[in-house]
Amino acid sequence: MQPNCLPVMVSHGDTNVVMWFIYKYSESYHGFAAAIVIVWPQFTVHQAALGLSMAHTGIFSTVESAFSIFTPFLGGFVADKIGNYKIILILSSVLTSVLAFLHTLVPSATVSLAANTTDIANITDPLSTTTAAPANATSSPKLEVDPELLTITFWTYLAIRVSHGVLQMISYTLFDAAVMAEVQEKGTDYGFQRAWGTMAAAVASFLSGYLVQATGGYSMIFYVSAALQLLSAGLMLFLSLDFKPPATALTRLILRLFANAEVIMFFIAILAAGVFFGFLETFMYRYIFSLGGDNRLLGLTVTVGTPIEFILNLLASFLVPYTGHASIIMFGLLGHAIRLLGFSYLENPWWVLGLEVLESISNGLIITVGIMYCTVLFSLESIASFRGIFVVVYLGVGKSIGAASGSWLQDAFGERESYRILAWVAFASTFLYAASFYSLKRWRMWQREAKTPDVVVHDDKVSTISHSDLQRKNSGIDNPSWVPEE
């Protein structure tokens, strides 16, 4: 099989084509990332404002993640079968925009029980006749949850939130697969594309908290998200996926690649990262709110790590040849462990900003490098399918386990202790992945040295080099992309 899964060197004559590609995808990526992140930190506190409980938040996250277990993979599988899937991508983006708007129509389950500002009080004077006098009494409106309204709010929100999340995930999977395919075809830098998307997300996150504070409600951020999603869908009309051929024997190819031990370890590590991400994304914002934080702080939690994430994404293609993909994923798992442990000792909500700097490694960089790893381990014909599997493992199964186990842990041990328990699980996951990966690497080296003692075996380090160089440098411990078809 031809090694199609790594970038080709671009000739000088193709420079204009590559620059046009960068412009098209960067603008689309800006709108897409901003549309997601402007509502992301506010979802759980929006649910609280509607009268929904912490248990409801856990249910929403678990159900959304459960649906995400199969939909991204199916979307990617169909995309690989079709080849040019631009219409599916645009349609899913438009529907995501509509569902973002529908969040503003969910009825609140809270009712105001304000006391009468003026009551008539009978004042009886034993020496005179009875007279009526106004007794002025003021009180603040009190909000209570109406059980009947709560049922309507819960089911309406569940339907809209889950549909929005699933369609957004399909759109994100297909769009990222399109970027990955173009990166492979044109030889451009995926980390560069992610870096500019990160900047757009930072601005959107920063604005989200201030929009909520300024307008006194959450509707505006959903309006902006819907508009950005539509803008991104419009820009997608100009994308070209004509170069991507429909895949043949796709199921056989996927199963064959899953026979690789390196691939299995990679997805187990991504699953663990997804569990920790799912727990934090589901519960951290309400936890910060309970410590006295406000909407502006929630927005800043995403913004604060952006400068570092921006730099790391720009440097990703330069870091990987020196560190390897797996080493960076290990650092990402370690970052999750430190964040979780820090949350368990948090007293002042503003100290969360220091912990969220690590989010640039534990979430941002781990996704960038994980996707770069996919472009190495898997061929162009199967790239959308495996991008879908990546989303299924990370945001589907992993996030679902994180949300469901988080609800149980908090009920059983309390908020702080649940963060502490998961922190130690994250430390253990980092150690196990490192031990397994380097043991397999050493075993493979011994195997190869036994067969060809004079051959120098490289690490899992990957760089954007030409096809002739690629054939001389294995991009993984046991990369099946280079195994010829029999």
N, C-alpha and C positions, 0 to 999 in steps of 0.2 A: 504494500500500500504506500502511496506517495506521502511524504511527510508534509501534509497540507496545514498542519495545526500551528505552525509558527510563521511570523511575518516575513515577507519577502523584502529585500532591499529595494527601495524606490529610486528609479533613475531620475536624473535632473529634469528630463522632459515631462515627468509625471508630477512635478512639484506643484503646479497649479491645481491639478486634480486633488492632490492630497490636502492642500490648503482649503479648497472648497469643501472637501469632506469634513475637515476640522471645524470650519465655520458652521456648516449645517448641523452637525451633531452637537456642537457646543451650545448653540442657541436652543436647540430642542432640549438638551440636557438641563440647561439653566431653568427653563420653564417647568420641566417635569419635576426636577428636584425641589424647586421652590414650592410647587403645588402640594407636594407630599409633606414637606417639613413645616409649612406654615400652620397646619392643623395638628401635626403629630404631638407636640408637647401638651396641647390643650384638650385632647380627647377625654382623658380620664376625669379632669376637673369639670369639663363640660357635662359629663355624665352625672357628677355630683350635684351640679347646679340644677339639673333636671329632676333631682330627687332620687337618683339611682344610687344603690349602695356599693360598697367595696365588693361584695359577693357578686353583684350584677356585672361589675367591671371584669372580674375574673371569668364569668360566663361568656361575655362578649369576646374577650381575647381568646379563650379556649375554642369557642365555636368557629371564630374566624380562622384560627390556626388550623383547626381540623379540616375545614373546607380547603385550606391552602395546601393540604397534604397531596392532593391529586390534581387540582386545577392548573398550577404552573407547569407541571410536567406534561399534562395533556396539551396545554397551549404550545409548549416547546416542541413536543412530538409532532403535532400537526404542522407547526411552522417548518420543521425540518423536512417533512413530507412534501409540503407545498413548494418550499424554496423561497419564493418572493412572497412574504406574508405582510406586506405593508398595509393592506386594507384591514386585516384583522387587528393590527396594531392601532390604527387610527380609530376604528370603531370602538375598541375597548377603552381608549383614552376619552372619547366623547361621552361614553356611558359613565365613566368614572366622574367626569365633570358634572353630569346630571345628578348623580348620587351625592356628590359633595354638597350641592345646593339643597337637596332634600333633607339634609341634617337640620337645616334651619326651620323645617316644618314639623319637627317632632314635638308633640305637646309636652309641656312640663307637668310633672306629677305633684308639684308643690302648690299649695293654696295659701293665700294671705289671710291671717286671722287678726286683723287690726281691731283694736278696741275703739268704741265710739268716742270721738273727741269731746262730745257734749252730751251729758246725761242729765235728765231731770230728776232732782232729788227732793223728796218731801222732808221739810224741816219743821218739826213740831215744837212750838214754844208753849210751855204750860201756861204762860200768862197771856197768850194772845191766840189768835186764830191760826189755823194751819195755812202756811203759804208754800208756794212752789218756787224754788230758786235753782238756776242752772249751776251745776258743779263742773267746772272745767277740769278735765283730766286728759292728759296726753300720754300716749304710749307708742313704742315702735312697733311696726307691723311684725308679726311673728309668722314664719313659714312652717307649714306642716305638710307631710306627705299624705295625700289622699289615696287610700288603698285601691279604689276603683280606677282612678287615673293612673296609678302606678302600673297596673296591668297593661293598659293601653300604651303607656310610655315605653315600658320594657319591650314589648313585642314589636312595636314600631321601630324603636331604635335598633333592636337586634337585627331586623330585616334589612334596614338601610345600612347599618355599620358593617355587617358581614358582607353584603353585596358590594359595597364600596371597597372594602378591604381586599376581597377576592379579585375584583376587576382591576384594581390598582396594582395588585401583585402580578396579574397576567400582563398588564401593560408594561410594568417595570421589567419583568422577565424578558419579554419580546424585544423591548427597546434596548436593554443591555446586551441581549444576544446579537442584535443588529450592530451595535457598537463593536462587540467582540469579533464578529465576522468581518467587519470593515477593517478592524485593527489587523487581523490576520492577513487580509487581502492586500491592504495598502501599506502595511508595515509601520503604522503610526503608534503612538504611545498611549496605552489605555490609562495609565496613571495620570497622564496629562488631562484626559477627558474627565476623569473622576475628580481631579483637583478643582476644575472650574465649576463642576456641579456642586462641589462642597461649598464653594464661595457663595453660590446662589442660595443654597440651603441655609447658610449662616445668616444672610441678610433676611431671609424669610422668617427664620426662627426668632431673630431679634425683633422683627416687626410684630410678630404674632402676639406677644405679651402686651405690647403697647397698644395694639389695636383693641384688644379685649378691655384693657384699662380705660382707654379713651372713649370707647363706645358704650361701655357698661354692659356688654353682652358678647356672645360668641358668633353671632350671625355674620359679621363682617369678614372674619377669617375664612369662613366657608364660601362666601361670595368670591373672595380673592382666589382661593384655591380652585374653584370652578372655572374662573376666568383664565388662570394660568394653565390649567389642564387643556382648555379649548385652544389657547394660543399654541401650546406644545403640539397638539393634534394637527393644527394648521401647518406648522413647520414640518411635520412629518410627511406631508404631501410631497416635499421636495427631496426626501431621502430616496436612495436607490439601493435595491437589494437584488438587482438583476443578475449579479455575478454569482449568487448563491444557488447551486444546483439542488434539485430535489434529491433527498437521500434514498438509497436503495438498501434493502436488507438491514433496515435500521435497528430492529429488535435484536438481531444477531450481533450487530456491532456493539450495541449497548451492553448486552450480556457478556460479550467477550472482554470489554474494557473493565467490567466489574469483577473479572477474575483476577485483576491485578491487586496485590496486597497493598501497594502504595495508595491506590485509589480508595480502597476500603478504609485505611487508616485516616486518609484525608477527610472522608465524609463523616467518620466517627468524631473527629476533632471538630468539624463544623457543626455537627449535631450538639456537642457539648456547649460550644459557643452560643448556639441558638437557644439552648435552655437558659443560660445565664442572661442573655439579651432579652428573652421573653419575660423572665421574672422582673427584670429591672424596668423594661418598657411598660409593663402592666401596672406595677405597684409604686415605682419610685416617685412619680409626680404627686400622687395623693399623699404619700409619705412626707414629701417636702412640704406640701400644703399643711399637713397636720402639725408640722414643726413651726409653722408660722410664716412660711414662704408665700409669695404672691405670684400673679400671672407673669409679671415681668421677669421674676427669677426663673420661672419655668422656661421662658423663651431663652434666657441667657445660658441655661444649662447646655443647650445645643450650640450656641454661638461661641462660648468660651474656648472650646477645643478646636474650633475651625482653623485658626492660623496654623496650628501644629499639624492638623490633618491635611490641610492644603499643601504644606511643605512635604509631608511624608508621601502624599499621593504623587507629587511631582517627582520625588526621588525614588519612587517604588521601583521603576525599571532599572535604576542604577544600584539600588540596595540588593535586589534579588540575586544578581550574579555573585555577590560576595557573601550573602547570608543563606541563600536558598529560600524557597517558599515556606517549607515546613518550620524553619526557625522563627520566621515572623509570625506564623500562626500560633506557635508556642508562646511568644511574647504577648500575643493578643489574649490568649487564655489566662496568662499571668495577670494581665491588666484587669480582666474581669474579676479575678480573685481579690486583687487589692481594692478595687472599687466596692465590691460587696462587703468586704471587711470594714472599709471606711464608713460605709452607710450604717453599719451596725453600731458604730460609736458616735454617730452624728448628733450634736446637740443644737448648734446654731445652723439654720437652714442655708445660710450664705456660704458656709464652708463646703457645700456640695460642689461649688464651682471649681475648687481645687481637685476634687475627685473626678469631675467630668472632663478634665484635660486628658485623663487616661482613656476616655471614650474614643479619642481619635485613633488609638491603637487597638483597643479591645473590640471596636465595632467597625470604624471607618477603614482602617488599614487592613484588618483581617478580611473584609469583603473584597477590597481592591486586589490584594495579593491572592486571595482564594480564587477570584475570577481569572486572574492572570495564570494561576496554576491550571485552571480548566482549559485555557487556550493552549497549554502545553500538553496536558494529558490526553486531550480529546481532539478528534479531527474536525475539520470544517463541516463535514456532512452531519455530524452529531452535536454540534456546538449548542444549538438552541435547546435540544433535549437535555443535555447535561447542565445547561444554565437553569433550566426548569427544575432539574433534580437538586441543584444547589439551593434554589429557593425553597423547595419542598423540605429539604433537610434542615435548613437554617431557620426559615420563617414559618414553616408549616409544622413539622414534627417537633423540632426543637423548641420553638416559641410556645407551642401548645403544651408541651410537657412543663415548661417553665411557668406558664400561667396557672395550670392546674395544680402542680405541686406547690406553687407559691401560696395559693389559697389554702391548701391543706396545712402547710407549714405555719402560716400565720395564725390559723385557728388553733393549732396544737401547741405552738411554742411562743407565739407573739411576734410582733413585727421585727424587733431588733434581732432576736435569736434566729429568725428565719434567714436574715441576711448573713448572719455569722455561719450558719450551717452550710449554706450554699457557697460561701467563700472558701471553706475547707474542701468542699467538693471540687471547686475550681482549681485549687492548688493541686489536689490529687490528679485531676484530669490533665493538667499541664505536665506533671511528672510522668504519668503513664504514656502520654503521647510521645514525649521526648524519649523515654526508655524504649518504647516499641519501635519508633522510627529509626533511631540510631542503631538499635540491635539489628533490624532488618537491613539497614544500609551496610553495616559491617559484614553481615552474613553474605550479602550480594557481592561485596568486594572480595571476600575470600573465595567465593564461587568462581568469579571471573579470573582472579589471579591464579587459581588452580588450573583453569583452562588455558589462559593466555597470560603467563607471568610477566611479560614485558609490557602489558597494556596498563596505562595510567587510568584509573577509574575516577571520574569526577563526582562531585557532590550533586545534589538536586538543584544546582544553581542554573539559572536560566537567563539568557539575555536575548535581545532582539538582534540576531545575526542572520547571515545568509543561509540558504538551504544547503549549500555545499559544506559550510561550517557546522550546520546543525547535524548533518549525518556523521560528523566526527566527534560530536559532543552530545552525550545522552542528557536529556533534560529531566530525568527522574531516575529513581533507583531501578525501576523496571518498567519503563514507559512502553506500553503496548502499541503506541502509535507508530513505533519504528519496526514493529514485527511484521514481516511480509505476509501477505495473504497466501494461504496454501491452496 
